């Protein structure tokens, strides 16, 4: 029987991590105390909350918890701490490259507007990267629940900072609301500015939402994408185009997209040749970070160490890391497997 290697030592890239959702529970408790924010038990009990986002009420509750947590981030120092701790957690889990996703709109009122907010975030990213050795870049994400004109504003902002660490443009929140094509202009602006298009799709909605991301938004990567497993032709399209799906198994189970860890279609995607990057999504709410996603693939889907190494390679190849950083991480994956 093959010896089981430590997945935390496996070099990998983390491509699906939301800003507030990356926070440590202990940090949230401390900041809430400092600012006099009353945390509901779901955020203060030490155990991750029970969530079912597959119905409207469940998704609303998830968003409400997220908003309360976000209200505890008020100063540039809070932002710096959040990014540094996210990078430390990633480093501990073997991540050498992190692309963190943020909607700056949410922080702008407290930090003096959109541009000052981006400056604060990118400064924090630069110093956290220097301190931890993890390469960090930013995806600016628009909110599907807001007007498409807001998304265009954010796309222009993202392009403006393309030389300062912004590598992609996303679209998050409930993909059951509105049409992807409403945001096509924002994504054109982002793509024309050299950014990767990485909208969410195929999580709470079925395969059609993934197809819309590809056809209407020119997606080069898909946030989640797991529901593509229900459509063999779509799987072939993703595989042929080499579009990486940022798959977040723990999140899928926590939000009720799938009942049990073994129901997440990791094998279906893997065997169809669809590149995947396992991600933690919102560790604050789902209770597990990056390495735990690889453990889940091993434990519930029988992924061998060679297959886990291939998943790690796919995460690196799907990233926006420069060639040199990719080569270093890929060599590290080979070393892990040989070790």
C-alpha positions as CSV (number, residue, x, y, z in Angstrom):
1,X,0.0,0.0,0.0
2,X,1.3,3.5,-0.9
3,X,2.5,5.6,1.9
4,X,0.3,8.6,2.5
5,X,2.1,11.9,2.1
6,X,1.1,15.1,4.1
7,X,-1.1,17.2,1.9
8,X,0.0,20.3,3.7
9,X,3.4,19.8,2.3
10,X,2.0,19.5,-1.3
11,X,2.8,22.8,-3.1
12,X,-0.4,24.2,-4.6
13,X,-2.2,27.4,-5.7
14,X,-5.4,28.7,-4.0
15,X,-7.7,30.4,-6.5
16,X,-11.0,30.6,-4.7
17,X,-10.9,32.5,-1.5
18,X,-13.2,35.4,-0.6
19,X,-11.8,38.4,1.4
20,X,-14.0,38.6,4.5
21,X,-14.5,34.8,4.4
22,X,-10.8,34.2,4.8
23,X,-10.8,35.6,8.3
24,X,-9.8,33.6,11.3
25,X,-12.7,33.1,13.8
26,X,-10.4,34.3,16.6
27,X,-9.8,37.6,14.7
28,X,-13.5,38.1,14.1
29,X,-14.2,37.7,17.8
30,X,-11.5,40.2,18.7
31,X,-12.6,42.8,16.2
32,X,-16.3,42.4,17.1
33,X,-15.3,43.0,20.7
34,X,-13.3,46.0,19.8
35,X,-16.0,47.6,17.7
36,X,-19.0,46.6,19.8
37,X,-20.5,44.4,17.1
38,X,-22.9,41.8,18.4
39,X,-22.2,38.5,16.8
40,X,-25.0,36.0,16.4
41,X,-24.2,32.6,17.9
42,X,-23.5,31.1,14.4
43,X,-20.4,33.4,14.3
44,X,-19.3,33.2,17.9
45,X,-19.7,29.6,18.8
46,X,-16.5,28.2,17.5
47,X,-18.4,25.7,15.4
48,X,-19.2,26.6,11.8
49,X,-22.8,27.6,11.3
50,X,-25.4,25.2,9.7
51,X,-26.3,26.7,6.4
52,X,-28.6,25.7,3.6
53,X,-28.3,28.1,0.7
54,X,-30.3,26.1,-1.7
55,X,-33.4,27.9,-0.6
56,X,-33.9,31.7,-0.6
57,X,-34.0,32.0,3.2
58,X,-30.8,29.9,3.6
59,X,-28.9,32.1,1.1
60,X,-30.2,35.2,2.8
61,X,-29.0,33.9,6.2
62,X,-25.5,33.1,4.7
63,X,-25.3,36.6,3.3
64,X,-26.4,38.2,6.6
65,X,-23.7,36.4,8.5
66,X,-21.2,37.4,5.9
67,X,-22.3,41.1,6.1
68,X,-22.0,41.1,9.9
69,X,-18.4,39.7,9.7
70,X,-17.5,42.3,7.1
71,X,-18.8,45.1,9.3
72,X,-15.9,44.2,11.7
73,X,-13.3,45.3,9.1
74,X,-13.1,49.0,9.6
75,X,-9.5,50.3,9.2
76,X,-6.5,49.8,7.0
77,X,-4.9,47.9,9.9
78,X,-7.8,45.5,10.0
79,X,-7.4,44.9,6.3
80,X,-3.6,44.4,6.7
81,X,-4.2,41.9,9.4
82,X,-6.9,40.0,7.4
83,X,-4.6,39.6,4.4
84,X,-1.5,38.7,6.4
85,X,-3.4,36.0,8.4
86,X,-5.0,34.6,5.2
87,X,-1.5,34.3,3.7
88,X,-0.1,32.7,6.9
89,X,-2.9,30.1,6.8
90,X,-2.3,29.4,3.2
91,X,1.5,29.0,3.7
92,X,0.7,26.5,6.5
93,X,-1.5,24.6,4.0
94,X,1.2,24.4,1.3
95,X,-0.1,27.2,-0.9
96,X,2.6,29.1,-2.7
97,X,0.2,31.3,-4.7
98,X,-3.0,32.9,-3.6
99,X,-5.6,34.8,-5.6
100,X,-7.9,36.5,-3.1
101,X,-11.3,37.8,-4.3
102,X,-12.8,41.1,-3.1
103,X,-15.6,43.5,-3.8
104,X,-14.1,46.8,-2.7
105,X,-17.5,48.5,-2.7
106,X,-18.3,46.9,0.6
107,X,-15.3,48.5,2.4
108,X,-15.3,51.8,0.5
109,X,-17.6,53.8,2.9
110,X,-15.2,53.2,5.8
111,X,-12.0,53.5,3.9
112,X,-12.7,56.7,2.0
113,X,-13.9,55.5,-1.3
114,X,-13.1,52.9,-4.0
115,X,-9.7,54.1,-4.9
116,X,-8.3,54.4,-1.4
117,X,-9.8,51.0,-0.6
118,X,-8.0,49.4,-3.5
119,X,-4.8,51.1,-2.4
120,X,-5.2,49.8,1.1
121,X,-5.9,46.2,-0.1
122,X,-3.0,46.2,-2.6
123,X,-0.6,47.6,0.0
124,X,-1.7,44.8,2.4
125,X,-1.2,42.2,-0.3
126,X,2.3,43.4,-1.1
127,X,3.4,43.4,2.5
128,X,1.7,40.0,3.3
129,X,3.4,38.5,0.3
130,X,6.8,39.8,1.3
131,X,6.3,38.6,4.9
132,X,5.0,35.1,4.2
133,X,6.6,34.2,0.8
134,X,3.2,33.4,-0.7
135,X,2.7,35.1,-4.0
136,X,-0.6,37.0,-3.7
137,X,-2.8,38.6,-6.3
138,X,-6.3,40.1,-6.3
139,X,-9.5,39.3,-8.2
140,X,-12.0,42.2,-8.1
141,X,-15.5,40.8,-8.0
142,X,-18.7,42.5,-8.9
143,X,-22.0,41.6,-7.1
144,X,-24.6,40.0,-9.2
145,X,-27.3,41.5,-6.9
146,X,-26.3,45.0,-7.9
147,X,-26.8,47.0,-11.1
148,X,-24.6,46.0,-14.1
149,X,-23.4,49.7,-14.2
150,X,-21.8,49.1,-10.8
151,X,-20.0,46.1,-12.3
152,X,-18.6,48.3,-15.1
153,X,-17.3,50.8,-12.6
154,X,-15.5,47.9,-10.8
155,X,-14.2,46.5,-14.1
156,X,-12.6,49.9,-14.9
157,X,-11.2,50.1,-11.4
158,X,-9.7,46.5,-11.7
159,X,-8.1,47.4,-15.0
160,X,-6.6,50.5,-13.5
161,X,-4.8,48.4,-11.0
162,X,-3.7,45.6,-13.4
163,X,-0.1,46.6,-13.0
164,X,-0.4,46.7,-9.2
165,X,-1.5,43.1,-8.5
166,X,-5.1,42.8,-9.9
167,X,-5.2,39.8,-12.2
168,X,-8.8,39.0,-12.7
169,X,-12.4,40.1,-12.6
170,X,-15.2,38.0,-11.0
171,X,-19.0,38.0,-10.4
172,X,-20.2,36.6,-7.2
173,X,-23.4,36.1,-5.1
174,X,-26.5,34.1,-6.0
175,X,-26.3,33.1,-9.7
176,X,-30.0,32.3,-9.6
177,X,-30.6,36.0,-9.8
178,X,-30.4,38.0,-13.0
179,X,-28.6,36.9,-16.2
180,X,-24.9,36.6,-16.8
181,X,-25.3,38.5,-20.1
182,X,-26.4,41.6,-18.1
183,X,-22.7,41.9,-17.1
184,X,-21.2,41.3,-20.5
185,X,-20.0,44.8,-20.9
186,X,-18.2,44.8,-17.6
187,X,-16.4,41.6,-18.5
188,X,-15.5,43.0,-21.9
189,X,-13.9,46.0,-20.2
190,X,-12.0,43.6,-17.9
191,X,-10.8,41.3,-20.7
192,X,-9.8,44.1,-22.9
193,X,-7.7,45.4,-20.0
194,X,-5.9,42.1,-19.9
195,X,-7.7,40.6,-16.9
196,X,-8.8,37.0,-16.5
197,X,-12.6,36.6,-16.5
198,X,-13.5,34.3,-13.5
199,X,-17.3,34.6,-12.7
200,X,-19.1,32.3,-10.3
201,X,-21.4,29.7,-12.0
202,X,-22.7,26.2,-11.6
203,X,-23.0,26.3,-7.8
204,X,-26.6,27.1,-6.8
205,X,-27.7,26.9,-10.5
206,X,-27.3,24.1,-13.0
207,X,-25.1,23.6,-16.0
208,X,-26.8,26.4,-18.0
209,X,-25.2,29.0,-15.6
210,X,-21.7,27.6,-16.5
211,X,-22.5,27.8,-20.2
212,X,-23.7,31.4,-19.8
213,X,-20.4,32.3,-18.1
214,X,-18.5,30.8,-21.0
215,X,-20.6,32.2,-23.9
216,X,-21.7,35.6,-22.5
217,X,-18.8,36.5,-20.2
218,X,-15.8,34.9,-22.0
219,X,-14.9,33.1,-18.8
220,X,-11.3,31.8,-18.6
221,X,-12.0,30.2,-15.2
222,X,-15.2,29.4,-13.4
223,X,-15.9,29.9,-9.7
224,X,-17.3,26.6,-8.6
225,X,-18.6,25.0,-11.9
226,X,-19.4,21.7,-10.2
227,X,-22.9,21.5,-11.7
228,X,-21.3,21.1,-15.1
229,X,-21.0,17.4,-14.1
230,X,-24.7,17.1,-15.0
231,X,-24.0,17.8,-18.7
232,X,-21.4,15.6,-20.5
233,X,-21.3,18.0,-23.5
234,X,-20.5,20.9,-21.2
235,X,-17.8,18.9,-19.5
236,X,-16.2,18.2,-22.9
237,X,-16.4,22.0,-23.7
238,X,-14.6,22.9,-20.4
239,X,-12.0,20.2,-21.0
240,X,-11.4,21.2,-24.6
241,X,-11.0,24.8,-23.7
242,X,-8.9,24.1,-20.7
243,X,-11.2,26.2,-18.5
244,X,-10.3,25.6,-14.8
245,X,-13.2,25.1,-12.3
246,X,-12.5,26.5,-8.9
247,X,-14.1,23.6,-6.9
248,X,-14.8,24.2,-3.2
249,X,-16.0,20.8,-1.8
250,X,-16.5,21.8,1.9
251,X,-18.4,24.9,0.8
252,X,-20.7,22.8,-1.5
253,X,-21.6,20.5,1.3
254,X,-22.0,23.4,3.9
255,X,-24.4,25.3,1.6
256,X,-26.4,22.2,0.7
257,X,-25.4,22.0,-3.0
258,X,-24.5,18.4,-2.2
259,X,-25.7,16.4,0.7
260,X,-22.4,14.6,1.6
261,X,-18.7,15.1,0.8
262,X,-18.8,12.0,-1.4
263,X,-21.6,13.5,-3.5
264,X,-19.4,16.4,-4.8
265,X,-18.5,15.3,-8.4
266,X,-14.8,15.5,-8.1
267,X,-14.2,12.2,-9.9
268,X,-16.6,13.1,-12.7
269,X,-14.8,16.4,-13.5
270,X,-11.3,14.9,-13.0
271,X,-12.0,11.9,-15.3
272,X,-13.6,14.2,-17.9
273,X,-10.3,16.1,-18.1
274,X,-11.7,19.3,-16.7
275,X,-8.9,21.2,-14.9
276,X,-9.7,21.9,-11.2
277,X,-8.3,24.1,-8.5
278,X,-9.6,23.1,-5.1
279,X,-10.5,26.1,-2.9
280,X,-11.8,26.9,0.6
281,X,-14.2,29.7,-0.5
282,X,-15.1,31.1,3.0
283,X,-13.2,29.3,5.8
284,X,-14.7,31.6,8.4
285,X,-18.2,30.2,7.6
286,X,-17.4,26.7,6.4
287,X,-14.8,25.8,9.0
288,X,-12.0,24.4,6.8
289,X,-9.1,25.7,4.8
290,X,-7.2,24.7,1.7
291,X,-5.4,21.5,2.7
292,X,-8.7,20.1,4.1
293,X,-10.1,20.1,0.5
294,X,-7.3,17.8,-0.6
295,X,-7.9,15.6,2.4
296,X,-11.5,15.4,1.4
297,X,-10.6,14.3,-2.2
298,X,-8.4,11.6,-0.7
299,X,-10.7,10.4,2.0
300,X,-14.1,10.6,0.2
301,X,-13.1,10.1,-3.4
302,X,-10.1,7.8,-3.2
303,X,-7.7,10.2,-4.9
304,X,-4.2,8.7,-4.7
305,X,-1.2,10.9,-4.0
306,X,-0.4,10.9,-7.7
307,X,-3.9,12.2,-8.4
308,X,-3.7,14.8,-5.6
309,X,-0.4,15.9,-7.1
310,X,-2.1,16.3,-10.5
311,X,-4.9,18.4,-8.8
312,X,-2.2,20.6,-7.3
313,X,-0.6,21.0,-10.8
314,X,-3.9,21.9,-12.3
315,X,-4.4,24.6,-9.6
316,X,-0.9,26.1,-10.5
317,X,-1.5,25.9,-14.2
318,X,-4.9,27.6,-13.8
319,X,-3.5,30.5,-11.8
320,X,-2.3,33.9,-13.1
321,X,1.1,33.3,-11.6
322,X,4.1,34.3,-13.7
323,X,5.9,31.4,-15.5
324,X,8.8,31.4,-13.0
325,X,6.5,31.0,-10.0
326,X,4.6,28.3,-11.8
327,X,7.7,26.4,-12.6
328,X,8.9,26.5,-9.0
329,X,5.6,25.3,-7.7
330,X,5.4,22.5,-10.3
331,X,8.9,21.3,-9.4
332,X,7.8,21.3,-5.8
333,X,4.8,19.1,-6.6
334,X,7.2,16.6,-8.3
335,X,9.4,16.7,-5.3
336,X,6.5,16.0,-3.0
337,X,5.5,13.0,-5.1
338,X,9.1,11.7,-5.3
339,X,9.6,12.2,-1.5
